[in-house]
Amino acid sequence: MNHSKPLKDIIVLVADKQMKATIEGLLGERSNSLQIRRLTFDVKAHPEKDSGCCQNSAEFLRPMVRQYAHCLVIFDYEGCGREKKEPPTAIENAVHEQLSRSGWQDRCSVIVVVPELESWVWSSSRKVDEVCGWSARDPDLRTWVAQRFMLSSSGKPTRPKEALEAALQEVSEVLSSSLFRQMAQKVSWKSCQDESFQRLVSVLQNWFPE
């Protein structure tokens, strides 16, 4: 590896601007909460979104292999183009192998969010109500959603994006990058039990301990 230029800690390739805002909010504002050191980082959204991350991450990130110490790829299972053919772990392993062979070796990780980023939103934190404009409303956000959407065994809506969009529409809000950034900055990560989010935290703590 060429050390003539300073390396940044990590490049994160994501599927869209909402995910970009989320990761920027987490890495830029929540290092203490995540129990990692302060990072130098960049976050880029793939122009072909989830399918681009799934199919072309190695090609996209190959020119940056000497500029960053680590790379991380995050995209939604739903919409990646292989969700009807392979389980999430198989897709993660395949993309990881492509990244490893393109020069990243053991400095890379891949996280597929099932079914999509909005599943991270549905934590137990009351900050979610606040960010979504549901503070002091009756019923509260989770009760309202439970009355209208099927829930999984974890208590989250099985269609997290549709549930969030409906809840925001109810209070005349919109699904925006700003909302995701606020979620990342304000909601306690410890209240998010989503498996892919927990894996993200684990990867970051392993690479960048306090």
RARA-V465780 format. One record per residue. OMEGA is omega in whole degrees, -180 to 180 (NA if undefined). BURIAL is + if it has 16 or more other ideal C-beta (glycine too) atoms within 10 Angstrom, else -. Layout:
BEGIN
OMEGA:BURIAL ; OMEGA:BURIAL
END
This chain:
BEGIN
-179:- ; -178:- ; -179:- ; 177:- ; 178:- ; 176:- ; 165:- ; -176:- ; -171:+ ; 168:+ ; 179:+ ; 176:+ ; -177:+ ; -171:+ ; -174:+ ; -175:+ ; 177:- ; 178:+ ; 177:+ ; 180:+ ; 179:+ ; -177:+ ; 177:+ ; 178:+ ; -180:+ ; -175:+ ; -177:+ ; -172:- ; -168:- ; -177:+ ; 179:+ ; 180:- ; -180:- ; -179:+ ; 174:- ; 178:+ ; 176:- ; -173:- ; 162:+ ; -171:- ; 169:+ ; 176:- ; -180:+ ; 176:- ; 179:+ ; -179:+ ; 179:- ; 172:- ; -174:+ ; -179:+ ; 177:+ ; 177:+ ; -177:+ ; -172:+ ; -168:+ ; -179:+ ; -177:+ ; 179:+ ; -178:- ; -172:+ ; -177:+ ; -179:- ; -176:- ; -170:+ ; 180:+ ; -176:- ; -176:- ; 179:+ ; -178:- ; 170:+ ; 180:+ ; 179:+ ; -179:+ ; 176:+ ; -179:+ ; 173:+ ; 180:+ ; -180:+ ; -178:- ; 178:+ ; -179:- ; -175:+ ; 179:+ ; -176:- ; -172:- ; 174:+ ; -177:- ; -177:+ ; 178:- ; 178:- ; 177:+ ; -178:+ ; -179:- ; 180:- ; 178:+ ; 179:+ ; 178:- ; 178:+ ; -179:+ ; -178:- ; -178:- ; 176:+ ; -179:+ ; 177:+ ; -178:- ; -178:- ; -174:+ ; 175:+ ; -178:+ ; 179:+ ; 176:+ ; -178:+ ; -177:+ ; -9:+ ; -176:+ ; -173:+ ; -176:+ ; 177:+ ; 177:+ ; -176:+ ; -168:+ ; 174:+ ; -179:+ ; -177:- ; 176:+ ; 175:+ ; 177:+ ; 177:+ ; -178:+ ; -178:+ ; -178:+ ; 179:+ ; -177:- ; -179:+ ; 175:- ; 176:- ; 179:- ; 4:- ; 178:- ; -172:- ; -176:+ ; 178:+ ; 179:- ; -180:+ ; -179:+ ; 179:- ; -172:- ; -176:- ; 176:+ ; -179:- ; 175:- ; 179:- ; 179:- ; 179:- ; 178:- ; 175:+ ; 180:+ ; 174:- ; -171:+ ; -179:+ ; -180:+ ; 179:- ; -180:+ ; 179:+ ; 180:- ; -180:- ; 179:+ ; 178:+ ; -179:- ; -180:+ ; 175:- ; 174:- ; 180:+ ; 177:- ; -173:+ ; 175:- ; 180:+ ; 179:- ; 180:+ ; 178:+ ; 178:+ ; 177:+ ; -178:+ ; -176:+ ; -169:+ ; -173:- ; 179:+ ; 180:- ; -179:+ ; 180:- ; 179:- ; -177:+ ; 178:- ; -174:+ ; -179:- ; 177:+ ; 178:+ ; 177:- ; 176:+ ; 180:+ ; -179:+ ; 179:- ; -179:+ ; 180:+ ; 178:- ; -179:- ; -171:+ ; -180:+ ; -179:- ; NA:-
END
